[in-house]
Amino acid sequence: MKNYMFVVEYDGSKYNGWQRLPDNIEKSIQGKIEVLLSRLLEEDVKIIGSGRTDAGVHALMQVCNFKTLKNLDNNFIEDFNKYLPKDIKITEFKKVDDKFHARYNATKKVYMYRIDNTRFGNLFLRDYSYYIDKKLDIPAMRKTLELFIGEHDFTSFSKNNSKKKSCVRTINSIELKENNGIIEIYFEADGFLYNMVRMLTGALIGVGLNQIKYEDIKELLNEKTRTKHRFVVPPQGLFLYSVQY
């Protein structure tokens, strides 16, 4: 069996997330790609992604691998893209070591969340950002995001209901960029919990709108409870931005 790696970018607006759905395979990104690959290669193909994205979430760099009996060259990407829908595109394709695993070998991931804080909202970003019509306090948000950097138990900022899995993660950096009312927040970490980025962003927005105090966020992080913080921002502003190995 040969092992191949590819990078895919996608618009998640019309899909029920990355993960294959047994009852409706082609409504997921993973399922859509697997069906096409299986047809092209005339064998059953299963792909492994670097991580899962929820319904409505996008990716600029989802890294995947799959194994096949076929010998494929780098030009296979041309045929691959020819049959994919317009909202999914392969940007890189190559043969890799047999031991390469897109998920387990990943060392860092970056997610980006985009907020539209312009006066009327950008029409062309409506499916790729979260519009907030009230002016956000950027300095307060920048001060608060420092609380999340480093190793923490993020129980209060996840929907991970498994008691067996640790909620400890290390966030290496969080960068907030603002340009003419368009705000992008970049989270780099060794891994993320379910809904973690959307809940952290929700907390930052709460501070930016003066709905939550800095001290409340600090206390919530230390309490490690899921009972108090319920605000999850919408999925369309979230992008899997990059994956490092």
VENKAFEN-V733129 format. One record per residue. RES is the residue in one letter. PSI is psi as a letter, one per 40 degrees, with the letter a starting at -180 (NA if undefined). OMEGA is omega in whole degrees, -180 to 180 (none if undefined). Layout:
res->{RES | RES}
psi->{PSI | PSI}
omega->{OMEGA | OMEGA}
This chain:
res->{M | K | N | Y | M | F | V | V | E | Y | D | G | S | K | Y | N | G | W | Q | R | L | P | D | N | I | E | K | S | I | Q | G | K | I | E | V | L | L | S | R | L | L | E | E | D | V | K | I | I | G | S | G | R | T | D | A | G | V | H | A | L | M | Q | V | C | N | F | K | T | L | K | N | L | D | N | N | F | I | E | D | F | N | K | Y | L | P | K | D | I | K | I | T | E | F | K | K | V | D | D | K | F | H | A | R | Y | N | A | T | K | K | V | Y | M | Y | R | I | D | N | T | R | F | G | N | L | F | L | R | D | Y | S | Y | Y | I | D | K | K | L | D | I | P | A | M | R | K | T | L | E | L | F | I | G | E | H | D | F | T | S | F | S | K | N | N | S | K | K | K | S | C | V | R | T | I | N | S | I | E | L | K | E | N | N | G | I | I | E | I | Y | F | E | A | D | G | F | L | Y | N | M | V | R | M | L | T | G | A | L | I | G | V | G | L | N | Q | I | K | Y | E | D | I | K | E | L | L | N | E | K | T | R | T | K | H | R | F | V | V | P | P | Q | G | L | F | L | Y | S | V | Q | Y}
psi->{h | i | h | i | i | i | h | i | i | i | h | e | d | e | i | f | a | d | h | h | h | d | e | g | d | e | e | i | d | d | d | d | d | d | d | d | d | d | d | d | e | f | i | h | h | h | i | h | i | d | i | i | i | i | h | e | i | i | h | e | g | h | h | i | i | i | i | i | e | i | h | i | i | e | e | d | d | d | d | d | d | d | e | i | i | e | e | h | h | h | e | i | h | i | i | i | i | d | e | h | h | d | d | d | e | h | d | i | i | h | i | h | h | h | h | h | f | i | d | e | h | h | d | e | e | d | e | f | i | h | h | h | e | i | h | i | g | d | d | d | d | d | d | d | d | d | d | e | h | a | h | i | h | f | d | e | f | i | f | h | e | h | e | d | h | i | e | h | i | h | h | d | i | h | h | h | h | h | h | f | e | h | h | h | h | h | h | h | i | e | i | i | i | h | e | d | d | d | d | d | d | d | d | d | d | d | d | d | e | f | d | i | i | d | d | d | d | d | d | d | d | d | d | f | i | e | e | d | h | e | h | h | i | i | d | e | e | h | h | h | d | i | h | i | NA}
omega->{176 | -179 | -178 | 178 | 172 | 177 | -179 | 171 | -178 | 172 | -174 | -173 | -173 | -174 | 179 | 178 | -179 | -167 | 177 | 179 | -176 | -177 | -180 | -170 | -173 | 173 | 175 | 179 | -180 | -179 | 180 | -179 | -180 | 179 | -180 | -180 | -179 | 178 | -178 | -176 | 179 | 175 | -179 | -177 | 174 | -179 | 178 | 179 | -180 | 179 | -180 | 170 | -177 | 177 | 178 | 180 | -176 | 176 | 172 | 179 | 171 | -178 | -176 | 169 | 177 | 179 | -178 | 176 | -174 | 170 | -177 | 175 | -175 | 179 | 179 | -180 | -180 | 179 | 180 | -176 | -177 | -175 | 179 | 175 | -174 | -179 | 175 | -179 | 175 | -177 | 180 | -179 | 178 | 175 | -178 | 178 | -177 | -177 | -178 | 179 | -173 | -178 | -172 | -180 | 179 | -179 | 180 | 173 | 176 | 172 | 177 | 175 | -177 | 178 | 175 | -178 | 177 | -173 | -176 | -178 | 179 | -177 | -173 | 177 | -173 | 178 | -175 | 178 | 176 | -177 | 175 | -173 | 179 | -176 | -180 | 177 | -175 | 179 | 179 | 178 | 180 | 178 | -176 | -177 | 177 | 179 | -173 | -176 | -178 | -180 | -180 | 168 | -174 | 179 | -177 | -176 | 177 | 174 | 178 | -176 | -180 | 179 | -177 | -176 | 178 | 177 | 178 | 177 | 178 | 175 | -178 | -179 | 170 | -179 | 178 | 178 | 180 | 180 | 178 | 175 | 176 | -176 | 176 | -180 | -177 | 179 | 176 | -177 | 177 | 178 | -177 | 175 | 180 | 179 | -176 | -178 | -179 | 178 | 175 | 178 | 177 | 178 | 180 | 178 | 178 | 177 | -179 | 178 | -179 | 177 | 179 | 180 | 176 | -178 | 179 | 179 | 179 | 179 | -180 | 179 | -178 | -177 | 179 | 180 | 179 | -171 | -172 | -175 | -175 | -172 | 177 | -179 | -178 | -174 | -168 | 179 | -173 | 179 | 164 | -167 | 179 | 178 | -180 | -179 | none}
